[in-house]
Amino acid sequence: MSNANQGFRSGNAFGRIANVGDNPIYSQGIKLEPGYLIRLRSRMHLVTAVEPLATDLFFSDTLNLGHTSSPEALNGTDATPLTQYGAHSIQAYYDIANGASAANVVGNILKPDYDSGHITFDDLEPFKGNLYHLCPTLPLQPKFVNVETGDWHSLNETSPNGGGTPIGFLGDGTAEHLTQVGTVSGKLYVKHPAGVPKFVLNEAPEGSSGTARNESNIEGISGFIDGSLSSPEAPNWDYSLWIEHGENNLPSLRFVNDSDEYLLDGRIRMIGWQYRILELTPEQVSIFKQRSGGRLRFKIINSTGLPVEGSMLADYFPK
């Protein structure tokens, strides 16, 4: 394990999933370089250094598992569905001893009904004078179907959330009947900064869809990122976050598993760069402008995204 806090975490359960895009991280040409001028919160800054950055943010769930020696098998509340993902692999993942009684175990394997709620990772705050540009990505997990029966989420009539058995990687035990049909992942919801919902519908920023089904309400939660939209192999920089110094600038992240599978790699990977930036005085900006022939080229960094309800008009009709 990489550190004492790693615990029972896979960190990279499947490596790179087959049949997904392999666009390079830098393909969209948004990396800043030393010497760039940027405008951040109406102030000019000079980029003096840059280095790549990647970090995994883990989400944990509690499962109930044990082991029987004869016949050798998993036991406990979550034993039946997790056996579908390989009984020996699950036993090794949680380091369950042979014959161990069922007990609660904690790791980043997430149940089908998992919802982390909004969490702030304090270590994501950069030092003063530093700026993070990070893209959230979610690992993809293989999704299989039993081609003989047509089942794709349960060998029983109920979903895994209701006690059924997911297809997992075992299917009905006959390899010739099992084929990969795609991938699944969790969903990530983001508030940034200071609790401001991002990537959401204006009329449903918190996912409110009403108490009754009708044609005017949206079912589910609006504004999410999943592995099909942004994966570690192909990060989507349209969803990237600029994180400044200060607790109010930290993103709040919510991870939800609304699939019928147990996610064996419950984490998000933040990929991007760390910049060292130097705020410039008006006099220094003037010098840069003079040396460039009176024409100052710079990039505008919007670290706060769109304004929230109640402040939108202020940008266009100030008092």
C-alpha positions in Angstrom: 0.0 0.0 0.0 1.2 3.5 -0.7 0.5 4.9 2.8 -0.9 4.0 6.2 -4.3 5.4 5.4 -4.8 3.3 2.3 -6.8 0.6 4.1 -8.8 -1.8 1.9 -8.7 0.2 -1.4 -8.2 -1.3 -4.8 -6.9 2.0 -6.3 -6.8 0.6 -9.8 -9.0 -2.5 -9.9 -9.1 -3.1 -13.6 -6.3 -0.9 -15.1 -7.4 0.5 -18.4 -10.7 -0.8 -19.5 -10.8 -2.2 -23.1 -12.6 -0.5 -25.9 -12.5 3.0 -24.4 -11.0 6.2 -25.7 -7.3 6.9 -25.3 -7.2 10.6 -26.0 -4.1 12.1 -24.4 -4.5 14.1 -21.3 -3.2 17.3 -23.0 -5.2 16.9 -26.2 -7.4 19.9 -25.7 -4.4 22.3 -25.4 -5.5 24.0 -22.2 -2.3 23.7 -20.2 -0.7 27.0 -19.1 3.0 27.4 -19.4 5.6 29.5 -17.5 5.5 33.1 -18.7 1.7 33.1 -19.4 -0.3 36.0 -18.2 -3.7 35.1 -16.7 -6.6 37.2 -15.4 -8.0 35.7 -12.2 -10.8 37.5 -10.2 -10.0 40.8 -12.0 -6.3 40.6 -11.1 -3.4 39.9 -13.4 -1.0 37.1 -12.5 2.2 35.7 -14.1 2.6 31.9 -14.3 6.1 31.1 -13.0 6.1 27.3 -12.7 4.0 24.3 -13.6 3.9 20.6 -12.8 1.5 17.8 -13.5 -0.7 16.5 -10.8 -2.9 13.4 -10.2 -4.6 12.3 -7.0 -7.2 9.7 -6.2 -10.1 10.6 -3.9 -11.6 7.4 -2.3 -15.2 6.8 -1.1 -15.9 4.1 1.5 -18.8 1.8 2.2 -19.5 -0.8 4.9 -20.3 -4.4 3.9 -20.9 -7.5 6.0 -18.7 -10.4 5.1 -17.1 -13.5 6.5 -15.8 -16.9 5.3 -16.7 -20.5 5.8 -14.0 -23.2 5.6 -16.3 -26.1 4.6 -17.7 -25.6 2.1 -15.2 -22.8 1.3 -17.3 -19.7 0.5 -18.1 -16.2 1.6 -20.8 -15.6 4.2 -22.5 -12.6 5.6 -25.2 -10.2 4.4 -23.3 -9.2 1.2 -21.8 -12.6 0.5 -24.2 -13.8 -2.2 -23.9 -10.8 -4.6 -20.2 -10.3 -4.0 -19.5 -13.9 -4.8 -20.4 -13.0 -8.4 -17.3 -10.8 -8.5 -15.0 -13.7 -7.5 -15.1 -15.1 -4.0 -11.3 -15.5 -3.7 -10.7 -11.9 -5.0 -13.2 -10.4 -2.5 -11.6 -12.5 0.4 -8.2 -11.3 -0.6 -9.3 -7.7 -1.0 -10.7 -7.5 2.6 -8.0 -9.8 3.9 -10.6 -12.1 5.4 -9.1 -15.2 7.2 -10.4 -18.7 6.4 -13.3 -19.5 8.7 -13.7 -15.9 9.9 -17.1 -15.0 11.3 -19.2 -12.4 9.3 -18.4 -8.9 10.4 -18.6 -5.4 9.0 -15.7 -4.5 6.7 -14.9 -1.1 5.1 -13.4 -0.5 1.7 -14.0 1.3 -1.5 -16.3 -1.4 -2.9 -19.6 0.4 -3.1 -23.1 -1.1 -2.9 -25.7 -0.3 -5.6 -27.5 2.1 -3.3 -24.4 4.0 -2.2 -24.6 7.8 -1.7 -21.7 9.6 -0.1 -23.5 12.9 0.3 -21.4 16.0 -0.3 -17.9 15.7 1.0 -15.1 18.3 1.0 -11.5 17.0 0.8 -9.5 19.6 2.8 -6.2 18.4 1.3 -7.3 19.7 -2.1 -6.6 23.3 -0.9 -3.4 24.7 -2.6 -0.9 26.9 -0.8 -1.3 30.7 -1.2 0.2 31.6 -4.6 -0.6 28.2 -6.1 -3.5 27.3 -8.4 -4.8 23.8 -9.2 -6.5 23.0 -12.5 -8.0 19.5 -12.1 -10.3 17.4 -14.1 -12.5 14.9 -12.2 -12.6 11.5 -13.9 -14.4 8.2 -12.9 -13.1 4.7 -13.5 -15.2 2.4 -15.7 -16.1 -1.1 -14.7 -16.9 -3.9 -17.2 -20.6 -4.7 -17.6 -21.7 -8.2 -18.7 -24.8 -9.9 -20.0 -25.9 -13.5 -20.0 -26.5 -14.1 -23.7 -28.4 -17.3 -23.0 -31.0 -15.9 -20.8 -30.8 -12.2 -21.7 -30.3 -11.2 -18.0 -28.1 -8.1 -17.5 -28.6 -7.1 -13.9 -30.0 -9.9 -11.8 -30.3 -13.7 -11.8 -33.3 -13.3 -9.5 -36.4 -11.2 -10.0 -35.2 -8.4 -7.7 -32.3 -6.0 -8.1 -29.1 -6.4 -6.0 -30.4 -3.4 -4.0 -33.4 -5.6 -3.0 -31.4 -8.7 -2.3 -31.0 -10.1 -5.8 -27.8 -11.4 -7.4 -25.9 -9.1 -9.9 -24.4 -10.6 -13.0 -21.0 -9.5 -11.9 -18.2 -11.3 -13.7 -19.5 -14.8 -13.0 -22.9 -14.9 -14.7 -24.4 -18.4 -14.5 -21.0 -20.0 -14.2 -20.6 -20.9 -17.9 -18.1 -18.6 -19.6 -19.6 -19.2 -23.0 -22.8 -17.5 -21.9 -21.2 -14.4 -20.6 -20.2 -11.4 -22.8 -19.2 -7.8 -22.1 -21.8 -5.4 -23.3 -20.3 -2.1 -22.0 -19.2 -0.4 -18.8 -20.8 1.1 -15.7 -19.6 3.7 -13.2 -20.8 5.9 -10.4 -22.0 9.4 -10.8 -20.3 12.5 -9.5 -22.1 15.7 -8.4 -20.1 18.8 -7.8 -20.6 22.0 -5.8 -17.9 24.6 -6.4 -17.0 26.9 -4.8 -18.7 27.2 -1.4 -21.6 25.0 -2.1 -22.5 26.4 -5.6 -23.9 23.5 -7.7 -22.1 23.1 -11.0 -23.1 21.5 -14.3 -26.8 21.6 -13.4 -30.1 22.7 -14.7 -31.1 26.2 -13.5 -34.5 25.0 -12.4 -33.2 21.9 -10.6 -29.8 22.8 -9.1 -30.2 20.3 -6.2 -31.9 17.7 -8.2 -35.4 18.6 -6.9 -37.9 16.9 -9.2 -41.1 17.2 -7.3 -43.0 14.7 -5.2 -45.2 13.3 -8.0 -44.4 12.1 -11.4 -45.7 14.3 -14.2 -44.7 15.7 -17.5 -43.2 18.9 -16.0 -40.8 17.3 -13.5 -37.4 15.7 -14.2 -36.9 12.4 -12.4 -33.5 12.0 -10.8 -30.7 14.5 -10.1 -29.5 16.9 -12.7 -26.0 17.8 -13.6 -23.6 14.8 -13.1 -20.3 13.4 -14.4 -19.8 9.7 -15.0 -17.1 7.5 -16.5 -18.6 7.7 -20.0 -18.3 11.5 -19.9 -14.9 11.8 -18.2 -12.6 8.8 -17.6 -9.0 8.6 -16.5 -8.1 7.5 -20.0 -9.9 10.4 -21.6 -10.5 13.3 -19.2 -13.1 15.8 -20.3 -11.7 19.3 -19.6 -15.1 20.8 -20.1 -15.7 19.6 -16.5 -12.4 20.8 -15.0 -12.2 22.8 -11.8 -9.9 25.8 -10.9 -9.1 25.5 -7.2 -7.7 28.6 -5.5 -6.2 29.0 -2.0 -8.9 29.2 0.8 -11.5 26.9 2.2 -14.3 28.7 0.4 -12.7 27.7 -2.9 -12.8 23.9 -2.3 -15.2 21.8 -4.3 -17.8 19.7 -2.5 -18.1 16.2 -4.2 -20.9 13.7 -4.0 -20.5 10.1 -5.3 -23.6 8.1 -6.1 -23.9 4.5 -7.3 -27.2 4.2 -9.0 -26.3 1.1 -11.0 -27.3 -2.5 -10.2 -23.6 -3.5 -9.8 -21.3 -3.4 -6.8 -18.6 -0.9 -7.9 -15.2 -2.4 -7.0 -13.2 0.8 -7.5 -15.1 3.5 -5.7 -13.0 6.6 -6.3 -12.6 9.6 -8.5 -9.2 10.6 -10.1 -8.3 14.2 -10.3 -5.9 14.9 -13.2 -4.3 18.2 -14.1 -1.7 20.7 -13.2 -0.4 22.8 -10.3 0.6 26.3 -11.1 2.8 28.8 -9.2 1.3 32.2 -9.9 2.6 35.7 -9.0 0.1 38.5 -8.7 1.2 41.6 -10.7 0.8 45.3 -9.7 -0.7 47.7 -12.2 2.8 49.1 -12.8 4.1 45.7 -13.7 1.2 45.1 -16.0 2.0 48.4 -17.8 5.6 47.3 -18.2 4.5 44.0 -19.8 2.2 45.9 -22.1 4.9 48.3 -23.2 7.3 45.5 -23.9 4.7 43.7 -26.1 4.2 46.8 -28.3 1.1 48.0 -26.5 -0.8 44.8 -26.9 -1.2 42.6 -23.9 -2.2 39.0 -24.4 -3.6 37.0 -21.5 -5.9 34.2 -20.6 -9.1 34.7 -18.5 -9.5 32.1 -15.8 -13.1 31.9 -14.4 -12.6 29.9 -11.2 -16.2 30.4 -10.0 -18.2 29.3 -13.1 -21.6 30.6 -13.8 -23.2 32.9 -11.2 -26.0 31.4 -9.1 -29.6 32.4 -8.9 -30.0 35.8 -7.4 -26.8 37.2 -8.7 -27.0 36.6 -12.5 -28.5 40.0 -13.3 -25.9 41.8 -11.3 -23.3 41.0 -13.9 -25.3 42.8 -16.6 -27.3 45.4 -14.8 -25.1 46.6 -11.9 -26.7 49.2 -9.6 
